Amino acid sequence: MGNGTRKATVTAIATTALTLSAVAPASAEPTPRHCVLNTATGVEHCSSSRIALTAQANGDVVQGTFFDGPDYTGNSLTITGPQLCEKDGWVNWQFDLSDDWKNKISSVQPWGNCWIWLYPEPNLGGDRDGPFKENTGNVGSFMDDRTQSIGFS
């Protein structure tokens, strides 16, 4: 192998190595996004850190947290309201999901004395599933990735 061929081979290997190191591995996942939505104001704050959002929910009652992955993984949406839910047999608060969250919920955590009902249509329409009374790592095949509105009771 002549000097010119060896130099071209080394250059090609070095270029390939630099190119590969600049590309993220195929298994790299994007950082999950965590959002807090205040239903009283309609204001939503998002961050890549749940800790950064703790102050956003300060003073409000956390009524539920929703995840787009099973077992509380992936992106999360925490919904806050003005007070604890009442156990009176009625949906006390309802929320229609934004397009970013429609048909994505896979696991739920009820808070604030709330039971969670999941609906496949806006405005609490369609056959609901629930109540989810405790942390549920898998909402089941009936509502997994099908929720468009949420009832809190």
Secondary structure, DSSP 8 states (H G I E B T S, - for coil): --HHHHHHHHHHHHHHHHHHHHS--TT------EEEEETTT--EEEES-HHHHGGGGTTSEEEEEEEEETTTEEEEEEEEESS----SSS--EEEE--TTTTT---EEEE-TT--EEEESBTTTBS--EEEE-S-BS---TTTTTT--EEEE-
